[in-house]
């Protein structure tokens, strides 16, 4: 079976005056048509850089894709010219960027920003593109959509701007939609609305989705599987239910334990992950999480574990994954 997207050993580095930043260190995963996936990790884990590398959207210099393949519909995107990539960006692959406040051009009308891609990639007339833009705005919950096409970004709230970004991402009927922390700048109520909206649109259009976030709670009911990143590595990859109920990596366990619990009689104090992330200018030789890990043994400080299959469809990069899994079964009963 051919995958819609197949990432093979992707390595991305940044060459700076302070040293070489090992941002992405050989990640691999697949995504099928209509499948949804979350990439989770704290700031600096490499999740955004890994996805932006797919479309060569990292600044170069200082960034450089050192090795790996990015197969989309069977074509290696790392081998394409900028002209060929522009035919895919916004067309076959849509993108929702992180900050709705700055992602839209403040001096261009919403109509201009929504219809430009449709006219270029789909060959629509100005009127046909305007009608489709109004339809998409209405679909994502913007009231009086046709009348608001001539408005500018500052005339919309933060939540509305993010809805507009989703509409733009879907405007050319992409096979894959990438959402880079699209709810970060929004309050909790609007976050929930955006997640529900994307879930409904995924079910309606059958678009494959990659959702990047630092919050495991956001993606629980949205995606089919989750990749957890730490220090530029995928440290756990699993179906979403297996990740919550049978996690086999201590970093994922730490993320789950730090989720707030709601309910009478449940603990209210959050459990933090001790320590700090590693310096990414140091080339990784041992397990990057070992200095913060309560399960670490001598081998963890000497050798970086590979990502191995621990159950069907469930992969973990941990020498002590069985111990972690047993501990998680006891500690995550209420999560």
Buried (B, 14 or more C-beta within 10 A) or exposed (E): EEBBBBBBEBBBBBEEEEEBBBBBBBBBBBBBBBBBBBBBBBEBBBBBBBBBBBBBBBEEEEBBBEEBBBBBBEEEBBEBEEEEBBEBBBBBBBBBBBBBBEBBEEEEBBBBBBBBBBBBBBEBEEEBBBBBBBEBBBBBBBEEBBEBBEBBBEEBEBBBBBBBBBBBBBBBBBBBBBBBBBBBBBEEEBBEBBBEBBBEBBEEBEBBBBBBBBBBBBBBEBBBBBBBBBBBBBBBBBBBEBBBBBBBBBBBBBBBBBBEEEEEEEEEEEEEBEEEBBEBEEEBEBBBBBBBBEBBEEEBEEEBBEBEEBEEEBBBBBBBBEBBBEBBEEBBEEB
